[in-house]
Amino acid sequence: MTAIYDFQETEMNGTAIDFSQYQGKVLLIVNTASKCGLAPQLKGIEALYQKYHEQGLEVLGLPSNQFHQELDSDEATSEYCQLHYGVTFPMTQQVRLNGDDEDPLFTYLKETAGHGRIKWNFTKFLIGRDGQLIDRYAPIFKPEKMEPAIVAALNVKQD
């Protein structure tokens, strides 16, 4: 049976991301798009990453142009997200979310969540320290509303 730790992705700079490095961590996976009206959520996601990274939160952004709202190159996407939203968490090369050539990670996440296709940018998946899916969050669900679930998954006291 496939587990979240079996996957690999590639960062925008070409560095391999082996998901086994996330064992024992809480992982937030987000499909992103720089030109989407929801892109300001990147600031909130980055704030959660900064606040809880030392306690074990990891964030991984996976840009996709499947909804025609991402920049043409990984380099442009990386620069844009850093400049406009202060993103420091890892972001992968662009992926496909749905269809015959979808990224295997999203096949797994959709099957595990029991929901169908990714309907829009900024669908979020929260994975617990045990590698199990905690929840799938809709695109319009604001990152700050995820904080209680992240705190519970991390098992830390909230300020």
Backbone as CSV, one residue per row, in Angstrom:
resi,resn,N_x,N_y,N_z,CA_x,CA_y,CA_z,C_x,C_y,C_z
1,MET,0.844,-1.190,0.000,0.000,0.000,0.000,0.889,1.252,0.000
2,THR,0.519,2.205,-0.796,1.274,3.445,-0.904,1.048,4.310,0.334
3,ALA,2.112,4.955,0.781,2.045,5.891,1.900,2.597,7.232,1.437
4,ILE,2.260,8.284,2.137,2.707,9.633,1.775,4.235,9.686,1.687
5,TYR,4.913,8.894,2.495,6.374,8.935,2.535,7.035,8.250,1.339
6,ASP,6.241,7.627,0.472,6.766,6.965,-0.720,6.967,7.920,-1.889
7,PHE,6.471,9.138,-1.777,6.491,10.059,-2.918,7.771,10.871,-2.989
8,GLN,8.006,11.376,-4.192,9.099,12.308,-4.440,8.584,13.391,-5.369
9,GLU,9.076,14.584,-5.173,8.801,15.704,-6.075,10.143,16.372,-6.353
10,THR,10.116,17.407,-7.180,11.337,18.139,-7.507,11.120,19.614,-7.239
11,GLU,12.003,20.199,-6.423,11.927,21.639,-6.165,12.187,22.402,-7.452
12,MET,11.788,23.665,-7.451,11.966,24.510,-8.626,13.425,24.595,-9.058
13,ASN,14.344,24.490,-8.101,15.771,24.578,-8.429,16.358,23.244,-8.881
14,GLY,15.507,22.211,-8.966,15.953,20.903,-9.436,16.313,19.923,-8.338
15,THR,16.305,20.359,-7.090,16.620,19.485,-5.960,15.474,18.509,-5.714
16,ALA,15.818,17.242,-5.532,14.805,16.223,-5.255,14.268,16.387,-3.837
17,ILE,12.968,16.191,-3.696,12.313,16.192,-2.388,11.833,14.771,-2.140
18,ASP,12.437,14.104,-1.184,12.042,12.760,-0.800,11.109,12.896,0.399
19,PHE,9.871,12.460,0.239,8.883,12.651,1.298,9.223,11.880,2.574
20,SER,10.160,10.946,2.511,10.546,10.247,3.740,11.128,11.225,4.763
21,GLN,11.619,12.378,4.293,12.150,13.394,5.218,11.046,14.018,6.072
22,TYR,9.789,13.803,5.696,8.670,14.376,6.443,8.142,13.439,7.531
23,GLN,8.739,12.264,7.689,8.278,11.345,8.731,8.386,12.016,10.094
24,GLY,7.313,11.917,10.870,7.277,12.521,12.197,6.948,14.002,12.195
25,LYS,6.708,14.564,11.028,6.370,15.988,10.891,4.895,16.122,10.515
26,VAL,4.361,17.316,10.708,3.036,17.663,10.191,3.293,18.357,8.858
27,LEU,2.590,17.927,7.827,2.847,18.418,6.474,1.590,19.054,5.889
28,LEU,1.735,20.282,5.422,0.663,20.978,4.716,1.051,21.035,3.243
29,ILE,0.235,20.430,2.401,0.461,20.397,0.956,-0.580,21.287,0.306
30,VAL,-0.125,22.202,-0.556,-1.024,23.180,-1.179,-0.718,23.271,-2.663
31,ASN,-1.756,23.178,-3.513,-1.530,23.482,-4.924,-1.703,24.988,-5.102
32,THR,-0.720,25.611,-5.729,-0.674,27.069,-5.805,-0.742,27.564,-7.244
33,ALA,-1.029,28.848,-7.379,-1.002,29.535,-8.672,-0.779,31.017,-8.392
34,SER,0.294,31.557,-8.923,0.722,32.926,-8.619,-0.283,33.993,-8.998
35,LYS,-1.005,33.781,-10.090,-1.912,34.809,-10.608,-3.373,34.574,-10.216
36,CYS,-3.602,33.630,-9.340,-4.951,33.343,-8.859,-5.376,34.413,-7.862
37,GLY,-6.656,34.710,-7.822,-7.181,35.659,-6.851,-6.983,35.198,-5.416
38,LEU,-6.736,33.910,-5.224,-6.489,33.365,-3.886,-5.008,33.377,-3.507
39,ALA,-4.142,33.834,-4.412,-2.694,33.828,-4.157,-2.288,34.567,-2.879
40,PRO,-3.014,35.610,-2.450,-2.647,36.232,-1.169,-2.664,35.255,0.014
41,GLN,-3.313,34.089,-0.146,-3.256,33.066,0.905,-1.822,32.626,1.175
42,LEU,-0.935,32.829,0.200,0.467,32.458,0.400,1.061,33.169,1.611
43,LYS,0.626,34.398,1.869,1.114,35.120,3.052,0.689,34.407,4.329
44,GLY,-0.559,33.974,4.382,-1.058,33.258,5.554,-0.402,31.905,5.734
45,ILE,-0.163,31.218,4.624,0.511,29.921,4.683,1.944,30.109,5.170
46,GLU,2.611,31.130,4.642,3.981,31.436,5.079,4.008,31.793,6.566
47,ALA,3.010,32.539,7.038,2.950,32.906,8.460,2.839,31.657,9.336
48,LEU,2.012,30.695,8.925,1.900,29.442,9.673,3.228,28.685,9.656
49,TYR,3.865,28.666,8.505,5.161,27.995,8.370,6.191,28.619,9.305
50,GLN,6.253,29.934,9.318,7.213,30.627,10.191,6.912,30.375,11.669
51,LYS,5.637,30.376,12.008,5.238,30.246,13.410,5.457,28.830,13.954
52,TYR,5.236,27.819,13.109,5.224,26.444,13.610,6.305,25.530,13.028
53,HIS,7.144,26.049,12.170,8.169,25.199,11.552,9.076,24.547,12.601
54,GLU,9.503,25.304,13.587,10.401,24.749,14.611,9.725,23.678,15.466
55,GLN,8.384,23.698,15.498,7.649,22.675,16.253,7.337,21.448,15.397
56,GLY,7.689,21.503,14.096,7.495,20.319,13.259,6.577,20.488,12.070
57,LEU,6.157,21.707,11.755,5.312,21.919,10.573,6.188,22.093,9.336
58,GLU,5.870,21.340,8.311,6.480,21.505,6.997,5.375,21.910,6.028
59,VAL,5.725,22.746,5.078,4.781,23.180,4.045,5.420,22.900,2.701
60,LEU,4.620,22.419,1.770,5.096,22.189,0.414,4.072,22.756,-0.557
61,GLY,4.513,23.713,-1.369,3.670,24.297,-2.403,3.932,23.614,-3.730
62,LEU,2.858,23.248,-4.404,2.976,22.607,-5.711,2.235,23.454,-6.736
63,PRO,2.948,24.302,-7.456,2.309,25.162,-8.454,1.725,24.338,-9.601
64,SER,0.615,24.826,-10.114,-0.006,24.187,-11.269,-0.594,25.256,-12.169
65,ASN,-0.478,25.032,-13.456,-1.098,25.929,-14.434,-2.327,25.276,-15.040
66,GLN,-2.865,24.278,-14.369,-4.010,23.552,-14.911,-5.242,24.452,-15.023
67,PHE,-5.291,25.501,-14.219,-6.412,26.447,-14.290,-5.973,27.762,-14.932
68,HIS,-4.832,27.723,-15.613,-4.320,28.850,-16.416,-4.083,30.114,-15.590
69,GLN,-3.537,29.934,-14.385,-3.269,31.090,-13.534,-1.876,31.050,-12.920
70,GLU,-0.980,30.319,-13.572,0.397,30.254,-13.107,1.304,30.861,-14.164
71,LEU,2.443,31.336,-13.734,3.422,31.928,-14.639,4.038,30.844,-15.526
72,ASP,4.722,31.282,-16.590,5.215,30.345,-17.599,6.372,29.464,-17.147
73,SER,7.186,29.942,-16.216,8.353,29.151,-15.822,8.423,29.003,-14.304
74,ASP,9.113,27.950,-13.881,9.314,27.731,-12.451,10.108,28.877,-11.834
75,GLU,11.082,29.390,-12.579,11.905,30.495,-12.081,11.054,31.734,-11.829
76,ALA,10.171,32.049,-12.780,9.299,33.218,-12.633,8.348,33.034,-11.454
77,THR,7.823,31.829,-11.302,6.919,31.535,-10.191,7.641,31.704,-8.859
78,SER,8.823,31.133,-8.748,9.597,31.220,-7.511,9.887,32.670,-7.146
79,GLU,10.360,33.424,-8.118,10.686,34.833,-7.876,9.446,35.624,-7.471
80,TYR,8.337,35.404,-8.157,7.095,36.122,-7.889,6.600,35.825,-6.467
81,CYS,6.597,34.555,-6.095,6.089,34.165,-4.773,6.970,34.697,-3.646
82,GLN,8.271,34.729,-3.869,9.177,35.277,-2.859,9.017,36.788,-2.749
83,LEU,8.959,37.454,-3.882,8.887,38.910,-3.908,7.559,39.436,-3.368
84,HIS,6.449,38.857,-3.820,5.129,39.386,-3.473,4.547,38.822,-2.175
85,TYR,4.944,37.600,-1.817,4.318,36.961,-0.659,5.321,36.485,0.390
86,GLY,6.603,36.687,0.164,7.617,36.317,1.144,7.766,34.828,1.369
87,VAL,7.428,34.027,0.373,7.448,32.574,0.522,8.874,32.060,0.732
88,THR,9.050,31.296,1.812,10.335,30.636,2.070,10.193,29.116,2.110
89,PHE,8.961,28.608,2.197,8.777,27.157,2.209,9.058,26.595,0.811
90,PRO,9.418,25.321,0.724,9.748,24.727,-0.569,8.554,24.723,-1.525
91,MET,8.877,24.961,-2.790,7.875,24.864,-3.853,8.456,23.994,-4.962
92,THR,7.605,23.167,-5.534,8.054,22.224,-6.549,7.948,22.826,-7.946
93,GLN,8.474,22.073,-8.887,8.221,22.397,-10.282,6.730,22.200,-10.528
94,GLN,6.214,22.825,-11.589,4.780,22.756,-11.863,4.315,21.313,-12.053
95,VAL,3.109,21.047,-11.560,2.507,19.715,-11.651,1.111,19.818,-12.253
96,ARG,0.595,18.666,-12.672,-0.795,18.556,-13.112,-1.580,17.944,-11.956
97,LEU,-2.773,18.472,-11.723,-3.588,18.065,-10.582,-4.639,17.025,-10.929
98,ASN,-5.096,17.051,-12.167,-6.189,16.194,-12.617,-5.866,15.637,-13.998
99,GLY,-6.503,14.527,-14.327,-6.386,13.988,-15.679,-5.393,12.845,-15.790
100,ASP,-5.249,12.361,-17.016,-4.409,11.192,-17.273,-2.957,11.400,-16.868
101,ASP,-2.475,12.632,-16.968,-1.071,12.905,-16.648,-0.907,13.633,-15.315
102,GLU,-1.889,13.442,-14.406,-1.795,14.111,-13.111,-0.628,13.560,-12.300
103,ASP,-0.117,14.403,-11.425,0.976,14.021,-10.545,0.491,12.898,-9.618
104,PRO,1.267,11.830,-9.463,0.844,10.714,-8.608,0.521,11.126,-7.168
105,LEU,1.184,12.153,-6.660,0.880,12.628,-5.308,-0.576,13.064,-5.212
106,PHE,-1.069,13.771,-6.231,-2.453,14.239,-6.182,-3.440,13.104,-6.402
107,THR,-3.062,12.087,-7.159,-3.903,10.892,-7.263,-4.078,10.294,-5.871
108,TYR,-2.969,10.142,-5.163,-2.979,9.578,-3.815,-3.800,10.440,-2.857
109,LEU,-3.558,11.750,-2.860,-4.265,12.641,-1.934,-5.765,12.631,-2.183
110,LYS,-6.167,12.656,-3.443,-7.601,12.654,-3.765,-8.247,11.342,-3.348
111,GLU,-7.563,10.229,-3.597,-8.106,8.924,-3.199,-8.182,8.806,-1.681
112,THR,-7.152,9.264,-0.996,-7.111,9.181,0.466,-8.187,10.052,1.102
113,ALA,-8.412,11.233,0.527,-9.415,12.156,1.066,-10.835,11.710,0.740
114,GLY,-10.977,10.848,-0.256,-12.308,10.395,-0.643,-13.086,11.424,-1.429
115,HIS,-12.385,12.420,-1.957,-13.017,13.439,-2.786,-12.490,13.287,-4.198
116,GLY,-13.214,13.850,-5.124,-12.805,13.777,-6.518,-11.760,14.800,-6.889
117,ARG,-11.871,15.236,-8.095,-10.879,16.117,-8.707,-10.617,17.386,-7.901
118,ILE,-9.452,17.956,-8.131,-9.110,19.254,-7.563,-9.859,20.278,-8.404
119,LYS,-10.717,21.053,-7.765,-11.584,21.961,-8.515,-10.974,23.328,-8.754
120,TRP,-9.962,23.705,-7.953,-9.388,25.036,-8.100,-8.056,25.106,-7.363
121,ASN,-7.366,26.194,-7.582,-6.099,26.451,-6.905,-6.313,26.586,-5.392
122,PHE,-5.277,26.304,-4.659,-5.227,26.446,-3.199,-6.099,25.442,-2.449
123,THR,-6.271,24.259,-3.035,-6.788,23.135,-2.269,-5.645,22.700,-1.351
124,LYS,-5.968,22.441,-0.093,-4.944,22.177,0.913,-5.177,20.812,1.561
125,PHE,-4.081,20.116,1.837,-4.133,18.812,2.495,-3.227,18.866,3.720
126,LEU,-3.780,18.515,4.875,-3.007,18.493,6.114,-2.743,17.038,6.492
127,ILE,-1.464,16.713,6.623,-1.022,15.357,6.938,-0.436,15.359,8.348
128,GLY,-0.843,14.389,9.162,-0.362,14.306,10.539,1.030,13.706,10.658
129,ARG,1.557,13.748,11.864,2.894,13.200,12.136,2.985,11.708,11.806
130,ASP,1.833,11.036,11.801,1.794,9.602,11.508,1.659,9.312,10.016
131,GLY,1.653,10.364,9.190,1.541,10.182,7.751,0.117,10.053,7.248
132,GLN,-0.847,10.166,8.147,-2.250,10.034,7.758,-2.855,11.398,7.439
133,LEU,-3.753,11.404,6.461,-4.460,12.630,6.098,-5.366,13.054,7.248
134,ILE,-5.224,14.298,7.670,-6.108,14.860,8.692,-7.328,15.456,8.024
135,ASP,-7.111,16.262,6.975,-8.242,16.894,6.300,-7.814,17.461,4.960
136,ARG,-8.813,17.619,4.100,-8.670,18.336,2.829,-9.479,19.613,2.980
137,TYR,-8.864,20.736,2.634,-9.507,22.036,2.795,-9.779,22.654,1.430
138,ALA,-10.954,23.245,1.303,-11.363,23.884,0.053,-10.489,25.098,-0.248
139,PRO,-10.416,25.480,-1.522,-9.599,26.634,-1.903,-9.900,27.905,-1.116
140,ILE,-11.164,28.174,-0.827,-11.509,29.431,-0.151,-11.274,29.380,1.358
141,PHE,-10.949,28.203,1.895,-10.688,28.060,3.325,-9.386,28.777,3.649
142,LYS,-9.473,29.791,4.497,-8.315,30.640,4.777,-7.293,29.908,5.648
143,PRO,-6.009,30.108,5.357,-4.961,29.415,6.115,-5.057,29.623,7.623
144,GLU,-5.375,30.838,8.051,-5.434,31.099,9.496,-6.514,30.267,10.186
145,LYS,-7.547,29.843,9.451,-8.586,28.996,10.036,-8.099,27.560,10.230
146,MET,-6.974,27.233,9.601,-6.389,25.904,9.760,-5.530,25.808,11.019
147,GLU,-5.223,26.940,11.616,-4.282,26.956,12.737,-4.672,26.008,13.872
148,PRO,-5.935,25.969,14.309,-6.271,25.027,15.387,-5.973,23.569,15.021
149,ALA,-6.238,23.182,13.785,-5.953,21.806,13.358,-4.449,21.552,13.317
150,ILE,-3.689,22.548,12.890,-2.229,22.420,12.856,-1.685,22.302,14.276
151,VAL,-2.169,23.148,15.169,-1.734,23.114,16.570,-2.056,21.753,17.186
152,ALA,-3.260,21.248,16.926,-3.645,19.939,17.463,-2.738,18.838,16.908
153,ALA,-2.444,18.910,15.614,-1.589,17.895,14.988,-0.159,17.957,15.526
154,LEU,0.307,19.164,15.777,1.655,19.340,16.328,1.709,19.003,17.810
155,ASN,0.544,19.080,18.459,0.434,18.864,19.901,1.283,19.882,20.664
156,VAL,1.115,21.161,20.273,1.812,22.262,20.952,0.782,23.225,21.521
157,LYS,1.208,24.020,22.475,0.324,25.038,23.040,0.257,26.226,22.103
158,GLN,-0.969,26.726,21.891,-1.170,27.888,21.027,-1.014,29.161,21.846
159,ASP,-0.360,30.163,21.251,-0.182,31.461,21.928,-1.511,32.138,22.153
